[in-house]
Amino acid sequence: MSGHAPPDVVCVGESMVTFLPVRPGRLADVPAFTRAIGGAESNVACALAAAGHRVKWVGRVGRDGFGDHLVETIGAYGVDVRAVDRDPDRPTGVYFRTADDRATGAHEVAYYRAGSAASAMSPATVPYSSVADARILHLTGITAALSADCLALMRELTAPRPGRPLVSFDVNHRAGLWPRGAAAGVLLELACRADVVFVGVDEAEELWGLGDPVAIRAALREPAVLVVKRGGEEAVVFERCAASAEVAAVDTITSSVTSADPSADTVTTVPAPRVDVTAPVGAGDAFAAGFLSATLRGLDTRARLRHGHLMAAAALTVPADLATPPRRAHADRLAALDEAAWGTLHLGPGWTGDDQEVRTP
C-alpha cells in the first residue's frame, strides 16, 4: 500500500504460521513440513492486495520470530501492517495440517493457538478508529471463537453506527474452536449484523440445520447481500439492493434492516468452473476476496460471483492457502464469457499465469 490513502478494505483477525506436509498421510507419519502463513482474514487481505486494492490487516502477534515472519510476509503482499500489535507475553499461534480435504475424515489439523497473542484482541486493543476509514471491513466467525474478549470485539465492530464501513462477514465455522452448542447462536447474531455475508451450505446445515439456500436466506434476512456457497458446484447470491441486477458498487449496498423481506431479493446463481484441485484449502477465503474485489470495482452480481469462483480456482490449484491471483485483464476476460463458454471452462495448475485454461466439450 502506498502513502496514507484510506484503505479499500480492513481485515481483522488472527494469522498463524502454518506448517504444510511434504507428502500426504497422517500427521504422525509425515516426516517434514514446509512453513507458510494461514489465517482467514489475512488470506483475504493478501489476495485483495495482490489484486491491486489498498488493504490493511489488523491483528495481534507475539513478539517472537513467528510474529516477525507473519508481519513481514503479509506486508510483502502489499498489505498495510502498521496497525498490527506485538504482544510481549503471548506467543504467535501456529498450526499443522495434513494434505487431505477438510471435508474428509482423514483430514487432521493440530492447532497451537490457545493463549495466543491474537486471543487477547479486544475492543481496548483494536479500537474502532483503526477500521473506521475503510470502505469495507472484513471479519470472520473464527475470531469470535478465540476468547470472550475477541467476541466482545466482534460485537463492537459489527454494532450499527452512523458511517460504519460496509461489514463483510464470512461465517467460517470451525467446530473445534467452539464449546459444544455455542457457535450457532453467536454466528447467527453476528451474520445478522453484517451487510455482506458468506456461508457454505455445509456449515449452515451443521450450525442451524439448514441445507437449502432459500431456507438459509429466510433465517438470515438482515444482510443486504447473502452469498450461499455449494462447494465446488455453484454459488447463489440473494441481494436486496434496489439496483442489484446491474450495480454492485460498495456505496449502493444498504445497511442491514431487521424487517427485510426475503421475497424482495434478486437471486443470482453461477456455477463453479471445473478445477483440477492441487490442495483443497484456502478456497473460501479466495472466493470472498474475488467477490469483494469485484464489488469494489462496481461489477454486476454475475461478475462478482464469477470473480469469486476464479479466485477460488487460483487457490485450489496451488499447494498452500495463498495463490497469485489471475491478472485482472485475464480474470475479466474469463468472467465475461457467455454462459456456454463459462460452462465448459476447465482450470488446472498454472492457469493464472499462462492462460492455460481448458474448455471441454
C-alpha positions as CSV (number, residue, x, y, z in Angstrom):
1,M,0.0,0.0,0.0
2,S,1.5,3.3,-1.0
3,G,1.2,6.5,1.1
4,H,-1.5,7.1,3.6
5,A,-4.6,6.8,1.4
6,P,-7.6,5.3,3.2
7,P,-7.8,1.6,2.7
8,D,-10.4,-0.1,0.5
9,V,-10.6,-3.0,2.9
10,V,-9.6,-3.6,6.5
11,C,-9.4,-7.2,7.6
12,V,-9.4,-8.0,11.3
13,G,-8.4,-11.4,12.8
14,E,-5.7,-13.9,13.7
15,S,-3.0,-15.0,11.4
16,M,-0.8,-18.0,12.2
17,V,2.3,-19.7,10.9
18,T,1.2,-22.8,9.1
19,F,3.2,-26.0,8.6
20,L,2.3,-27.9,5.4
21,P,3.2,-31.6,5.0
22,V,5.7,-32.5,2.4
23,R,3.6,-35.6,1.5
24,P,0.1,-36.9,2.1
25,G,-0.6,-39.0,5.2
26,R,-1.3,-38.9,8.9
27,L,0.4,-36.2,10.9
28,A,2.1,-39.0,12.8
29,D,3.7,-40.3,9.6
30,V,4.7,-37.0,7.8
31,P,8.4,-36.6,8.2
32,A,8.7,-32.9,7.4
33,F,6.8,-29.7,6.8
34,T,7.2,-26.5,5.0
35,R,6.4,-23.1,6.5
36,A,3.6,-20.9,5.2
37,I,1.1,-18.5,6.7
38,G,-2.6,-19.1,7.4
39,G,-5.5,-17.2,8.7
40,A,-8.8,-16.5,7.0
41,E,-8.7,-12.7,7.3
42,S,-5.0,-12.3,6.4
43,N,-5.6,-14.6,3.4
44,V,-8.3,-12.3,2.2
45,A,-6.1,-9.3,2.8
46,C,-3.2,-10.7,0.9
47,A,-5.4,-11.8,-2.1
48,L,-7.0,-8.4,-2.3
49,A,-3.7,-6.6,-2.1
50,A,-2.3,-8.9,-4.8
51,A,-5.4,-7.9,-6.9
52,G,-4.5,-4.3,-6.7
53,H,-6.5,-2.9,-3.8
54,R,-5.5,-0.9,-0.8
55,V,-5.7,-3.3,2.2
56,K,-4.9,-3.1,5.9
57,W,-4.7,-6.1,8.2
58,V,-5.3,-5.5,11.9
59,G,-4.2,-8.3,14.2
60,R,-2.1,-9.3,17.1
61,V,1.1,-11.5,17.1
62,G,3.7,-12.4,19.6
63,R,7.0,-10.5,19.9
64,D,8.7,-13.6,18.5
65,G,10.3,-14.9,15.3
66,F,7.0,-16.3,14.1
67,G,5.4,-12.9,14.6
68,D,8.2,-11.3,12.6
69,H,7.6,-13.8,9.8
70,L,3.9,-13.1,9.7
71,V,4.2,-9.4,9.6
72,E,7.0,-9.4,7.1
73,T,5.2,-12.0,4.8
74,I,1.8,-10.3,4.9
75,G,3.4,-6.9,4.4
76,A,5.3,-8.2,1.3
77,Y,2.0,-8.8,-0.4
78,G,1.4,-5.0,-0.2
79,V,-0.8,-5.1,2.9
80,D,-0.6,-2.3,5.4
81,V,0.5,-4.0,8.7
82,R,1.2,-0.8,10.7
83,A,-1.8,-1.5,13.0
84,V,-0.6,-5.0,14.0
85,D,0.1,-5.2,17.7
86,R,3.1,-7.1,19.1
87,D,2.3,-8.9,22.4
88,P,5.3,-9.2,24.7
89,D,3.8,-12.0,26.8
90,R,1.7,-14.2,24.5
91,P,3.1,-16.3,21.5
92,T,2.1,-16.2,17.9
93,G,-0.2,-19.1,17.0
94,V,0.9,-22.0,14.8
95,Y,-0.8,-25.0,13.3
96,F,0.0,-28.2,11.4
97,R,-2.3,-29.8,8.9
98,T,-2.5,-32.8,6.6
99,A,-2.8,-32.5,2.9
100,D,-6.3,-34.1,2.9
101,D,-9.6,-32.2,2.2
102,R,-11.1,-30.7,5.3
103,A,-14.4,-32.4,4.4
104,T,-12.9,-35.9,4.8
105,G,-12.3,-37.9,7.9
106,A,-8.7,-38.2,7.0
107,H,-8.0,-34.5,7.4
108,E,-6.1,-33.5,10.6
109,V,-5.3,-30.1,12.0
110,A,-3.2,-29.6,15.1
111,Y,-3.6,-26.0,16.5
112,Y,-1.2,-24.5,18.9
113,R,-3.1,-21.2,19.5
114,A,-4.6,-21.4,23.0
115,G,-3.5,-18.3,24.8
116,S,-2.1,-16.8,21.6
117,A,-1.5,-13.1,21.1
118,A,-4.5,-12.9,18.9
119,S,-6.8,-14.3,21.6
120,A,-6.0,-11.1,23.5
121,M,-7.7,-8.9,20.9
122,S,-10.5,-6.8,22.4
123,P,-12.3,-3.5,22.0
124,A,-9.5,-2.0,24.0
125,T,-6.6,-3.3,21.8
126,V,-8.4,-2.9,18.5
127,P,-10.2,0.5,18.7
128,Y,-13.0,1.2,16.2
129,S,-10.9,4.1,14.9
130,S,-8.4,1.7,13.4
131,V,-11.0,0.3,11.0
132,A,-13.4,3.3,10.5
133,D,-11.8,4.7,7.4
134,A,-12.2,1.6,5.3
135,R,-14.8,1.2,2.5
136,I,-15.2,-2.5,3.6
137,L,-14.5,-4.1,7.0
138,H,-14.0,-7.9,6.6
139,L,-14.5,-10.2,9.5
140,T,-15.0,-13.9,10.1
141,G,-16.6,-16.1,12.7
142,I,-13.2,-17.6,13.6
143,T,-12.3,-14.5,15.6
144,A,-15.4,-14.8,17.7
145,A,-14.4,-18.2,18.9
146,L,-10.9,-17.3,20.2
147,S,-11.9,-15.7,23.5
148,A,-14.6,-13.7,25.3
149,D,-12.6,-10.6,24.5
150,C,-12.5,-11.4,20.9
151,L,-16.2,-12.0,20.8
152,A,-16.7,-8.6,22.5
153,L,-14.5,-7.1,19.8
154,M,-16.7,-8.7,17.1
155,R,-19.8,-7.3,18.6
156,E,-18.3,-3.9,18.9
157,L,-17.1,-3.9,15.2
158,T,-20.5,-5.1,13.9
159,A,-22.6,-2.7,16.0
160,P,-24.8,-0.4,13.9
161,R,-23.5,3.2,13.9
162,P,-23.5,6.2,11.5
163,G,-20.9,6.0,8.8
164,R,-19.9,2.4,9.5
165,P,-17.9,0.7,6.8
166,L,-19.7,-1.9,4.8
167,V,-19.3,-5.0,7.0
168,S,-18.4,-8.3,5.2
169,F,-18.7,-11.4,7.4
170,D,-17.7,-14.9,6.5
171,V,-19.3,-17.4,8.8
172,N,-16.3,-19.7,8.6
173,H,-17.5,-22.2,11.2
174,R,-14.6,-24.1,12.8
175,A,-16.3,-26.6,15.1
176,G,-13.2,-27.5,17.0
177,L,-12.8,-23.9,18.3
178,W,-16.2,-23.7,20.0
179,P,-17.7,-25.2,23.1
180,R,-20.5,-27.6,22.2
181,G,-23.7,-25.8,21.2
182,A,-22.1,-22.3,21.5
183,A,-21.5,-21.4,17.9
184,A,-25.0,-21.5,16.3
185,G,-26.5,-18.5,18.2
186,V,-23.3,-16.4,18.2
187,L,-22.6,-16.8,14.4
188,L,-26.2,-16.2,13.5
189,E,-26.2,-13.0,15.6
190,L,-23.0,-11.7,14.0
191,A,-24.1,-12.6,10.5
192,C,-27.4,-10.7,11.0
193,R,-25.5,-7.6,11.9
194,A,-23.4,-7.6,8.7
195,D,-24.1,-6.2,5.2
196,V,-22.5,-8.9,3.1
197,V,-22.4,-12.5,4.4
198,F,-20.7,-15.6,3.0
199,V,-21.8,-19.0,4.2
200,G,-21.5,-22.6,2.9
201,V,-24.5,-24.9,2.8
202,D,-22.4,-27.5,4.7
203,E,-21.7,-25.1,7.6
204,A,-25.3,-23.8,7.6
205,E,-26.5,-27.4,7.9
206,E,-24.1,-28.1,10.7
207,L,-24.9,-24.9,12.6
208,W,-28.6,-24.4,12.0
209,G,-29.9,-27.5,10.3
210,L,-30.4,-25.6,7.1
211,G,-29.2,-27.2,3.9
212,D,-31.2,-25.2,1.3
213,P,-30.2,-21.7,0.1
214,V,-33.7,-20.4,0.3
215,A,-34.1,-21.6,3.9
216,I,-30.7,-20.1,4.8
217,R,-31.9,-16.8,3.4
218,A,-35.1,-17.0,5.4
219,A,-33.0,-17.4,8.6
220,L,-30.6,-14.6,7.5
221,R,-33.0,-11.8,6.4
222,E,-31.0,-8.9,7.6
223,P,-27.9,-8.8,5.4
224,A,-28.3,-6.8,2.2
225,V,-26.2,-9.4,0.3
226,L,-26.1,-13.1,1.2
227,V,-23.7,-15.4,-0.7
228,V,-24.5,-19.1,-0.2
229,K,-21.8,-21.4,-1.5
230,R,-22.5,-25.0,-2.5
231,G,-18.9,-26.3,-2.5
232,G,-17.4,-26.8,-6.0
233,E,-20.9,-26.8,-7.5
234,E,-22.2,-23.3,-7.5
235,A,-22.8,-20.1,-5.5
236,V,-26.1,-18.2,-5.0
237,V,-26.5,-14.6,-4.2
238,F,-29.6,-13.1,-2.5
239,E,-29.4,-9.4,-2.9
240,R,-31.8,-6.7,-1.6
241,C,-30.2,-3.6,-3.2
242,A,-32.5,-1.6,-5.4
243,A,-30.1,-1.7,-8.3
244,S,-28.8,-5.2,-7.6
245,A,-29.3,-6.5,-11.1
246,E,-26.7,-4.2,-12.6
247,V,-24.9,-2.2,-10.0
248,A,-22.8,-3.7,-7.2
249,A,-20.7,-0.8,-6.0
250,V,-20.0,-0.6,-2.3
251,D,-21.9,2.6,-1.9
252,T,-25.1,1.0,-3.3
253,I,-25.3,-1.8,-0.7
254,T,-27.7,-0.7,2.0
255,S,-27.2,-1.3,5.7
256,S,-28.9,-4.2,7.4
257,V,-32.6,-3.8,8.2
258,T,-34.2,-6.2,10.6
259,S,-37.6,-6.2,8.8
260,A,-36.1,-7.1,5.4
261,D,-38.4,-9.1,3.2
262,P,-36.5,-12.0,1.6
263,S,-39.2,-12.2,-1.1
264,A,-37.9,-8.9,-2.5
265,D,-34.5,-10.3,-3.3
266,T,-32.8,-10.6,-6.6
267,V,-31.4,-14.1,-6.8
268,T,-28.4,-14.9,-9.0
269,T,-26.8,-18.4,-9.3
270,V,-23.5,-19.0,-11.0
271,P,-21.9,-22.5,-11.4
272,A,-18.3,-23.0,-10.5
273,P,-15.9,-23.9,-13.3
274,R,-14.2,-27.3,-13.3
275,V,-11.0,-27.3,-11.4
276,D,-8.1,-29.8,-11.2
277,V,-7.5,-29.4,-7.4
278,T,-4.0,-29.5,-6.1
279,A,-4.9,-28.7,-2.4
280,P,-8.5,-28.2,-1.2
281,V,-7.7,-25.4,1.2
282,G,-8.0,-21.6,1.1
283,A,-10.7,-21.6,-1.5
284,G,-13.4,-20.0,0.7
285,D,-11.1,-17.1,1.6
286,A,-10.1,-16.6,-2.0
287,F,-13.7,-16.7,-3.1
288,A,-14.6,-13.9,-0.6
289,A,-11.6,-11.9,-1.9
290,G,-12.6,-12.2,-5.5
291,F,-16.2,-11.3,-4.7
292,L,-15.2,-8.3,-2.7
293,S,-12.7,-7.2,-5.3
294,A,-15.4,-7.2,-7.9
295,T,-17.7,-5.3,-5.5
296,L,-15.1,-2.6,-5.0
297,R,-14.9,-2.3,-8.8
298,G,-18.7,-1.9,-9.1
299,L,-19.2,-5.0,-11.2
300,D,-22.6,-6.6,-11.5
301,T,-23.7,-9.6,-9.5
302,R,-22.9,-12.3,-12.0
303,A,-19.4,-10.9,-12.5
304,R,-18.9,-10.7,-8.7
305,L,-19.7,-14.4,-8.4
306,R,-17.5,-15.4,-11.3
307,H,-14.6,-13.4,-9.9
308,G,-15.2,-15.3,-6.6
309,H,-15.1,-18.6,-8.4
310,L,-11.9,-17.6,-10.4
311,M,-10.0,-16.5,-7.3
312,A,-11.1,-19.7,-5.5
313,A,-9.8,-21.7,-8.5
314,A,-6.4,-19.9,-8.2
315,A,-6.2,-21.1,-4.5
316,L,-7.3,-24.7,-5.3
317,T,-4.6,-25.1,-7.9
318,V,-1.6,-24.4,-5.6
319,P,-0.4,-26.4,-2.5
320,A,-0.7,-23.5,0.0
321,D,-3.6,-21.4,1.3
322,L,-2.5,-18.4,-0.8
323,A,-2.1,-18.1,-4.6
324,T,-1.1,-15.5,-7.0
325,P,-4.5,-14.2,-8.4
326,P,-5.1,-14.1,-12.2
327,R,-4.2,-10.9,-13.8
328,R,-7.1,-8.5,-13.8
329,A,-7.4,-8.5,-17.6
330,H,-7.3,-12.3,-17.7
331,A,-9.9,-12.7,-15.0
332,D,-12.2,-10.0,-16.6
333,R,-12.0,-11.9,-19.9
334,L,-13.0,-15.2,-18.3
335,A,-15.7,-13.5,-16.3
336,A,-17.2,-12.0,-19.4
337,L,-17.6,-15.4,-21.2
338,D,-21.0,-16.3,-22.4
339,E,-22.9,-19.0,-20.5
340,A,-21.9,-21.8,-22.8
341,A,-18.2,-20.9,-22.7
342,W,-18.2,-20.4,-18.9
343,G,-19.9,-23.8,-18.6
344,T,-17.0,-25.5,-20.4
345,L,-14.2,-23.8,-18.5
346,H,-11.7,-26.2,-17.0
347,L,-8.8,-24.8,-14.9
348,G,-5.7,-26.6,-13.9
349,P,-2.4,-25.7,-12.1
350,G,-0.7,-22.8,-13.8
351,W,-3.8,-21.3,-15.3
352,T,-3.4,-17.9,-13.6
353,G,0.0,-17.2,-15.2
354,D,-0.1,-18.5,-18.7
355,D,-3.7,-18.7,-19.9
356,Q,-3.8,-22.4,-19.8
357,E,-7.5,-22.8,-19.2
358,V,-9.1,-25.7,-21.0
359,R,-12.6,-25.8,-22.3
360,T,-14.1,-29.2,-22.5
361,P,-16.9,-30.2,-24.9
